[in-house]
Amino acid sequence: MPGQSFKGLSPEELAHLTNWSRAALASGIDGVEDMMARPWPCPTADAIIGVFRFGEELASFLVIGQDGAWVVANCADGTVSRQVGSLDAALSQLHRLDETM
């Protein structure tokens, strides 16, 4: 669960991320991390969230927000999702809150 401030997120987005993190455990996601403090080779977005799967040392996905638009980057194959208008919609591409496993 989010244990950091996630400075690029609104209080509502942080609450959703916390709830999503709990629910996503069922699909093998064991953590999220604020990646904004990491050194990036070019200007970064408003928010970069690393999504980690059980047993993995590196993030499996990056959820990236800029100016209200969000995408999900798959770190394994380099693909990037279509742009969506909220963090909720971006996270739903990885695990929907209403999924039952």
N, C-alpha and C positions, 0 to 999 in steps of 0.2 A: 504494500500500500504506500501511497505517497508519503514520504517522511521528510520531504524538503519543501521549500517555500514555493517552487514553481512560479517565479516572479512574473512570467509572461501571461499567467492565467488570471481570469477574474475569480472572485469567490465562488460564483456559481459553477464555473468550469472546474475549479479545484474540487468542489463537492461532487460533481459528476465523475471526475477522474477517480476519486476515492471510491465511490460506489462501483464504478466500472471495474476497478482493480480487484475488488473483493469478488465480484461475480466472475471475472475472467480467470480466476484460479481454476475453475472447472474445465477450462479449455487449454490448460497448460501454461498459462501466462503467470509468472511468479513475481513480477515486479515492474515498476516504471521508475524512470530517473529523469530529473531535469538535466538536459544536456547543453543548456545555454552557456554554461561556464567553460565548456571545453574549447580549445583553440580550433577555430574554423579558418580555412584558407581564404575565405571571402566574407563579406558582410552576411550576417546571419538573419534569421527570421525573428518574429516576436516571441515564438515559443518552439522549442524542440524537445520532444518527449521520447526517450528511449523506452522501448517495450521489450522485456526480456522473457524468454521461455525457460522452463525448468531445465537445469543442467547446462545452460548456455552461459558462457562468460561474456559474450558480446551481444549487443542488442540485435534482436531479430527484425525489428521494425523501428522506424523513426516517424513520429507523428509531428508534422511541421505546420505551424500557423503563422500567417502573415496578413495583416490588414483584414482580419475577419474571415479569410479563406484558409482552408485546411487540406492537406494531402497526407497520404500514408506512403512512405518509401519502404520497400522490401529490401533489407540489407543483403539477403542471399543472392537475389537475381538483379537488383538494381532497378526494378520497375517502380513506377510511381502511379498512385491511384489518380482517378479523376478528382478535380477540385470540388470540395463541398463547403457549405456555409457555416458549419459549426464543429466544435470539438466532438460533440455527441455523435454527429454523423460520421466523422472520421474514425472514431473508436469503434463504431458499429461495424465497420468494415473488417475489424479483427475479431470482435465478439459482441454480439447483440445482448443487451441486458435482459431481454426476455427469453433467451435461449435456455433450454434445459438440456443438460448433458446426462 
